[in-house]
């Protein structure tokens, strides 16, 4: 008995070490992949905005599609990795559920139109519109399920239904249905539908697109939200996914956020804003600089941590955009040094690492916030705007 227990303990320790090694390996590999992807997606977007010749537009759009696809694949692998390592937290916030579903549908509408599909939303009138729940995870689930239906449906319809399943005071169980009249799924394939990479085969992934990870991500996220998911499908007739999630009603009034943050600010005011970009990669320096210039913001660039520390000592900056991995002292170390003599300066970590894994390290080093690379223009703009307005109001 003792021998058996010792063997089991050793086996468990080995399994844990293997999981940790895999997680670290994936984190490193994905970081190395995301850094050049920042250049690919950034430069492609710039070229598309700089009046390309008509003959070049299609090539650039294909390049953008490929870059976005690769980024989605990398993010999917990271997410599966985090779900399996129990590193995903619930982050509730107040949001309008009906509007969220409409936004997801409008984001996927072009893909639907490509397959000649009509999207329909039915929202139960007995449901409130505002809830306090993890809207990001709910969006991801809907995007994956509706995206999956679009992939396997041609010349058809997809119905998204959001229904009140039950209610206990402010607490609801909300049922979501995503129904399509596409090709359907065989009973055999339904058995392991929610396992990683089990979507079908390389041929299916090639023919219909996708990474084969969407449904396993959906299952992982629904488990985290303490919900459940089930499905019914018939070959040639279509598929319906049902999922139920407990959600809390909110009576809070939602204030609409601005879309174009810097448009209303006077150019003279903007020209007074001082930004320091700390980045050792020449291509990434150029992309970050161009993105800032497009917002009518201007910056100085240094390529190492030591120089960044010296510049902050002698010049008053509003914001520092700090890369993490650099030769010499890292962005983390440079920020720690800056914090010894300047506690107030806004310092953003520009990073391609997996944020959730390193969040505590970033906070301890003294970063104000994190901007993941490759970053979305709107997120970047919003964080910069909020930081700069906060500085102005001091």
Residue pairs with C-beta under 8 A, 6 or more apart in sequence:
19 84
19 85
22 81
23 81
23 85
26 77
26 78
26 81
27 78
27 81
27 353
27 354
27 357
30 74
30 77
30 78
30 352
30 354
31 325
31 352
31 353
31 354
33 70
33 74
34 71
34 74
34 352
34 373
34 374
35 281
35 284
35 352
35 373
37 67
37 70
37 71
37 74
37 374
38 284
38 287
38 352
38 373
38 374
38 375
39 281
39 283
39 284
39 287
40 63
40 67
40 70
41 64
41 67
41 68
41 71
41 374
42 284
42 287
42 290
42 291
42 374
43 283
43 287
44 60
44 63
44 64
44 67
45 64
45 377
46 287
46 290
47 56
47 60
48 57
48 60
48 61
48 64
52 60
69 209
71 374
72 211
73 211
73 213
76 211
76 213
76 214
76 217
77 211
77 213
78 354
79 88
79 213
79 217
79 220
80 196
80 213
80 216
80 217
80 220
82 88
82 354
82 356
82 357
83 217
83 220
83 221
83 224
84 220
87 356
87 357
88 220
88 221
88 224
88 356
89 356
90 134
90 137
90 224
90 225
91 134
91 136
92 132
92 133
92 134
92 248
93 132
93 133
93 134
93 135
94 130
94 131
94 132
94 250
94 252
94 254
95 130
95 131
95 133
95 135
95 254
96 129
96 130
96 254
97 123
97 127
97 129
97 130
97 131
97 135
97 138
97 162
97 174
97 247
98 123
98 129
98 162
99 129
100 135
100 138
100 139
101 121
101 123
101 142
101 160
101 162
102 121
103 139
104 139
104 142
104 143
104 146
105 119
105 121
105 146
105 160
107 143
108 119
108 143
108 146
108 147
108 150
109 119
111 147
111 150
112 118
112 119
112 150
112 158
115 150
115 153
115 154
115 155
115 156
116 154
116 155
116 156
117 150
117 153
117 154
117 155
117 156
117 157
117 158
117 180
118 156
118 157
118 158
119 146
119 157
119 158
119 160
120 157
120 158
120 159
120 160
121 160
121 161
121 162
122 159
122 160
122 161
122 162
123 161
123 162
124 161
124 162
124 163
124 164
126 164
127 162
127 163
127 164
127 172
127 174
128 172
128 249
128 250
130 249
130 250
130 251
130 252
130 254
131 172
131 174
131 247
131 248
131 249
131 250
132 247
132 248
132 249
132 250
132 252
133 225
133 245
133 247
133 248
134 225
137 221
137 224
137 225
138 225
138 245
140 217
140 218
140 221
141 176
141 218
141 221
141 222
141 243
142 160
142 176
142 178
144 214
144 215
144 217
144 218
145 178
145 214
145 218
145 241
145 243
146 158
146 160
146 178
147 210
147 214
148 210
148 214
148 215
148 241
149 158
149 178
149 179
149 180
149 182
149 239
149 241
150 158
151 208
151 209
151 210
152 180
152 182
152 183
152 184
152 208
152 239
153 180
153 181
153 182
153 183
153 238
154 182
156 180
156 181
156 182
156 238
157 180
157 181
158 178
158 179
158 180
159 177
159 178
159 179
159 180
160 176
160 177
160 178
161 175
161 176
161 177
161 179
162 174
162 175
162 176
163 174
163 175
163 176
163 177
164 172
164 173
164 174
164 175
165 172
165 173
165 174
165 175
165 244
166 172
166 173
167 173
170 248
170 249
171 246
171 247
171 248
171 249
172 246
172 247
172 248
172 249
173 244
173 245
173 246
173 247
174 244
174 245
174 246
174 247
175 242
175 243
175 244
176 242
176 243
176 244
176 245
177 240
177 241
177 242
178 240
178 241
179 238
179 239
179 240
179 241
180 238
180 239
180 240
181 237
181 238
182 238
182 239
183 235
183 236
184 233
184 234
184 235
184 236
184 237
184 238
184 239
185 193
185 231
185 233
185 235
185 239
186 235
189 200
190 231
190 233
192 198
193 215
193 231
194 215
194 216
194 218
194 219
194 229
195 216
196 212
196 213
196 216
197 212
197 213
197 216
198 212
198 216
199 205
199 210
199 212
199 213
199 214
199 215
200 212
205 211
205 212
218 229
218 243
219 229
222 228
222 229
222 243
222 245
225 245
225 246
226 245
226 246
227 243
227 244
227 245
227 246
228 243
228 244
229 241
229 242
229 243
229 244
230 241
230 242
230 243
231 239
231 240
231 241
231 242
232 239
232 240
232 242
233 239
233 240
257 382
258 385
259 378
260 381
261 381
261 382
261 384
261 385
262 270
262 295
262 296
262 297
262 381
262 385
267 296
270 295
270 296
270 297
271 296
271 298
273 297
273 298
273 318
273 319
273 388
274 299
274 300
274 315
274 316
274 317
274 318
274 319
275 292
275 297
275 298
275 299
275 300
275 317
275 318
275 319
275 320
275 321
276 299
276 300
276 301
276 302
276 308
276 311
276 312
276 315
276 317
276 319
276 320
276 321
277 285
277 288
277 289
277 292
277 299
277 300
277 301
277 302
277 321
278 301
278 302
278 303
278 304
278 305
278 307
278 308
278 320
278 321
278 322
278 323
278 326
278 331
278 334
279 285
279 288
279 301
279 303
279 321
279 323
279 326
279 350
280 303
280 304
280 323
280 325
280 326
280 327
281 323
282 303
284 323
284 373
285 301
285 303
288 299
288 321
288 350
289 299
289 301
291 377
291 380
292 298
292 299
295 381
295 384
297 384
299 321
300 311
300 315
302 308
302 311
303 326
304 326
304 327
304 328
304 329
305 326
305 328
305 329
305 330
305 331
305 333
305 334
305 337
306 328
306 329
306 334
308 320
308 322
308 334
308 338
309 329
309 334
309 337
309 338
311 317
312 320
312 338
312 342
312 345
313 341
317 345
318 346
318 387
318 388
318 391
319 345
319 346
319 347
319 348
319 384
319 387
319 388
319 391
320 338
320 345
320 346
320 347
320 348
321 348
321 350
321 371
322 331
322 334
322 335
322 347
322 348
322 349
322 350
322 367
323 331
323 350
323 351
324 330
324 331
324 332
324 349
324 350
324 351
324 353
325 331
329 337
331 349
331 350
331 351
332 361
332 362
332 365
333 365
335 347
335 349
335 365
335 366
335 367
336 365
336 366
338 345
338 347
338 366
339 365
339 366
344 394
346 368
346 387
346 388
346 390
346 391
347 366
347 367
347 368
348 367
348 368
348 369
348 370
348 371
348 383
348 384
348 387
349 362
349 367
349 369
349 370
349 371
350 371
350 373
350 375
351 358
351 370
351 371
351 372
351 373
352 372
352 373
352 374
355 362
355 370
355 372
359 370
362 370
368 387
369 383
369 387
371 379
371 380
371 383
